[in-house]
Amino acid sequence: MMQDPPTAPGDADHPAALTGFVPQLDARQRAMLAEMGVRVWAPVADAVAAAPAEPAPVQAPAALVAPAVATAPAPAPAPVARPLARPAAAPVRSDAPPPAALPLGQRPAGIEHMDASALRAAVASCEACGLCRSRSHTVFGQGDPSATWLVVGEAPSEAEDLDGQPFVGMEGRLLDNMLRAVGRSRSGAGAQGAYLTQALKCRPPASRGPQASEVAQCEPYLARQVALQQPRVILAMGRLAVLSLLNTPEPIGQLRGRVHRYQGVPLIVTFHPSFLLRYPGEKAKAWDDLCLAMDTDAASG
């Protein structure tokens, strides 16, 4: 239970004194919650978990030094012919019309029957909307495709567009801490893993808000990802993820705390890590959402 210490910690009638969840957190989970900025309170008798010992530094092995090899002196460079002068460029007319927009293609047919590799290739070559013109990389997903949790973010940031991976930078580190606090990670497998993806696969220019048509073009890809993975729980992080999965404009504050469904899979709504970095006071609510996801996963497993 995440909250400030009560005025009377020894009061047995206080709700926090009756919870059995907080004493079950191990030292690693407490450290992850501290990293998230979530304060943990438990009765004095149960809160004596020792801080995790810092691992001893690992000494790197001695570097292998390759023996120096004598090399023959490089031959003198051949004389380079002087380039011919280029003709001056024609002046650009300020009243010239802008270039015509390139015609856009369409999504490939049969997305609902694609396997994972074909789906990834289809996303990488997609030109169904104008975002294909400004992207550096598409962001398909990362993690074990058979993980029991699916984490869906919003749209790629500038860093994610350059890297081609979801949840990087500070928001990625915060999400990793949140997942580790509940015994999961993007590098884990099965019940210890979480597969990370984005509702939108391409970054909108200058990180503007996506258009409804752009979200609609990406939705079949996300739907197929869910069908292929068949997770036990979906964690929808942020407004755009909620809009794409639940097709509702309701604010996150009104959707939290309930179990929704997408393709029959339990879905939990929570805040995006970038929002939590701007408003750290909301991290305790995000922890409540993770607890609800754990309870839902346990019930469905």
Buried (B, 14 or more C-beta within 10 A) or exposed (E): BBEEEEEEBEEEEBEBBEBEEBEEBEEEBBBBBBBBBBBBBBBEEBBEBEEEEEEEEEEEEEEEEEEEEEEEEEEEEEEEEEEEEEEEEEEEEEEEEEEEEEEEEEBBEEBEEBEBEBBBEBBEEBBBBBBBEEBBBBBBBBBBBBBBBBBBBBBBBEBBBEBBBBBBBEBBBBBBBBBBBBBBBBEBEEBBBBBBBBBBBBBBEEEEEBEEEBBBBBBBBBBBBBBEBEBBBBBBBBBBBBBBBBEEEEEBEEBBEEBBEBEEBBBBBBBBBBBBBEEEEBBBBBBBBBBBBBBBBEEEE
